[in-house]
Amino acid sequence: MMRTKVPVIAVLGAGSWGTALALQLDRSGSRCILWGRDTEYVSLIRSSRCNSRYLPGIEIPATIKLETDIITAVKSADHVLLATPSYAFAATIKSICDVLVPGQGIAWACKGFELGSGRFLHQVAAELLPPGTPVAIVTGPSFAKEVAMNLPTAVTVAGPDNCFTSTLAAALHGGRFRAYTSEDIIGAELGGATKNVMAVATGICDGMRLGDNARAALITRGLAEMTRLGIALTAKPETLMGLAGAGDLILTCTGDLSRNRQLGFLLGQGKTLEQALDEIGQVVEGVNSAAEVQRLATRHKINMPISEQVNGIIHKGWDPVEGVARLLAREQTAEHIG
């Protein structure tokens, strides 16, 4: 009986999410290389076997190789999984595309759009990667800390190459972590990016102490906005009602570990954007995504009032209290028209 080859996965990005994914790959029996941009800090992780900056108290097994050279990491792997912020996506792809070999897949676990264009990350990847490179996104309701702690989690691995998505899902799937596959990369990417904007909105309402009713209404209407935009972009409605859409939306809008919800909460309490971001101290994807979601909505003539208010609050200096008042003052209409 032939043994199935255990894939080697290079995880690029040694933040909380990259480290958590490396831990899960290791748990499920895959071989993993974890690369980080900060060579001094990666060396510290290697010696201490702990990412104390992002996941304090969680041991990193010796079976996970820590690498400071990105080219070495990529050349040593069967496939690559990016866990960088979305704004660094293109630069990271450019830095490795010349050493990729045929059949070596590129997946990403970052959720956002290309800054300034509103393009999906798979569109950016298609422009930069060698033709025929398998691509996929890993997305869904998944806080890095809980994945690192081996708490139950389910995600979607979405992409047009069924062989690659199945291989990557199998590499991640194991123990308390379930990985499903999908061909709808547009829906998966849209859900992962748009939910961050909605989480800022729910955080604002929570910061203003508007109650559970308001939060539930925002989540539900946020899902409606996401679905309207998704249909215009040829996403499948079932994707947006699944893990990559509704699942991630609910988690990010209600979980205390959500940086996007934390940002909204601080804005709702009267903090400025700069004060809130300084207090959080990590990348908050919803800041950039708010502008790009609104750009897409305008381009496709989709009514997205919650997204519009969040974008105005973050990028135009609108007052959060007035933004909520504008939402409450909207005219009565049928629920499923907008």
Buried (B, 14 or more C-beta within 10 A) or exposed (E): EEEEEEBBBBBBBBBBBBBBBBBBBBBBBBBBBBBBBEEEBBEBBBEEEBBEBBBEEBEBEEEBBBBBEBEBBBBBBBBBBBBBBBBBBBEBBEBBBEEBEEEBBBBBBBBBBBBEEBBBBBBBBEEBBEEEBBBBBBBBBBBBBBBBBBEEBBBBBBBEBEEBBBBBBBBBBBEBBBBBBBBBBBBBBBBBBBBBBBBBBBBBBBBBEBEEEBBEBBBEBBBBBBBBBBBBBEBBEEBBBBBBBBBBBBBBBBBEEBBBBBBBBBBBBEBEBEEBBEEBEEBBBBBBBBBBBBBBBEEEEBBBBBBBBBBBBBBEEBEBEEBBEBBEEEEEEEEEEB
